[in-house]
């Protein structure tokens, strides 16, 4: 069953909130915990559909996993060579991260496996992983570069030196996971820094790897040792409330225990440059990842040219940042973000369409968008099944002249279970209706 949101205009965002666990780290905790020797205890795990798809995939491959129960997951690691052939295809739902990371990990196993996904995932590019994996000796069939992926196991992979053609943590991570099984060294060089959760977790579980400038190198044949993993709150989920507080006068919100890994904080940097009042307190480190409480108090925003180097650091936050731009004074220009066109939806086009419906001048370009701040009206927008687009337009209602209806919202459950309840608690006037 699908969902739609009816969001009534006005309101402000206040209080102390803890958003669910980080999606990227939750996926990796299952993958590496499964391959480790010993029992990995995870807390703060994201009980959203994407991370649960990864968890289910490893159960299907014979890993004993207890939970999740209130964010707690216990994974009985099977070691690097303990996965079992699944009896069925692994359905990864909406999750690009699951499919791209698993393709690397599974290319090196001694069994065949098929990876499938939902309509959105079935349209997403996979050659970015299958091409370099083929150079390593993997054998994977795609449907014209898209899922399903038929992975033929039993191949001995060999290490490669690979320069990523795009800034992608998923591709980097895929190759590092494959590299753990390859003969020799695998080096991945990225054109710009991307999230480094895989590298941090590998290090935390005792797998040696070297970082030199923009190149990370891993050698096959070592092992992972189980550990405790405390998953911080997801800065990508916190973003909706950060933007909400930044656009709605009278707002003052604190997001608790949020991951502020330097490769993820583009949203803070960009909002600050737009004039947002953001402060960090209680900075600490947990399980190799920096965390903090993030306080956002309303302050008027201005349009900016978004710095190129911030793009990979804020890649999932642009739908929400476009709402901030719509509420800012002046023009915001984004370039160098063509990757947004191949996310869960074409986020440039879908956001431009929705903003236009709401009366905002938003011009899509090949690799970005130009948004002129204005007055948000009312109307009906379509999220195209993209969780982040649904949540972004929900926040736009705070500054809208009338009600905003958002269609196709069920996929919010992929990354943010309990979004509607938390948004209501924070001050958003939102109703969720079965569709
Ligand atoms: C992710 C990497 C990013 C991001 C995605 C999660 C990850 O994708 O958009 O939501 O967990 O590695 P790309 O690496 O394709 O940019």
Boltz pocket constraint, residues with backbone or C-beta under 6 A from the ligand:
constraints:
  - pocket:
      binder: B
      contacts: [[A, 23], [A, 24], [A, 25], [A, 97], [A, 167], [A, 168], [A, 169], [A, 170], [A, 171], [A, 173], [A, 194], [A, 195], [A, 315], [A, 316], [A, 339]]
      max_distance: 6.0
